[in-house]
Amino acid sequence: MIKIANAQLWVHDQDEALAFYTEKVGMEVRADVTVPEMGNFRWLTIAPAGQPDFSIVLMAIPGPPVMDAETGEEVRNLMGTGFAGTIFLATDDVHASYEELKGRGVDFVEQPEERPYGIDSAFRDPSGNNIRLTQVRELAAI
């Protein structure tokens, strides 16, 4: 069986992203490994506690030869608009999670709002990535 193991978010600064996701969002570090043989490439992953089979890679934008300067700049520009990556977080109580995260210093760009699929809100990480926080309502089967 094939499973999803990781999702990736581009980040401007891995240390800043790590602090944001662990200290403010409350995730835990899964891996933080630097590989000298690959130009000190850093494999940095975080995930929600209690979800052991999945992690989010906080990936620094690479330079040449992996990514040329023009492509790197395009990625940075997309990140600034919030369209370079989105992570969807689910919670049983979006209002309580919203208040908890706000109390830790997370700045929301959308407050919890009723939608046809549940209650949805959004915040951005320090790199500009769009993070959705949703309380999903069970939908009737079609």
Order of alpha helices (4+ residues) and beta strands (2+ residues): beta-alpha-beta-beta-beta-alpha-beta-alpha-beta-beta-beta
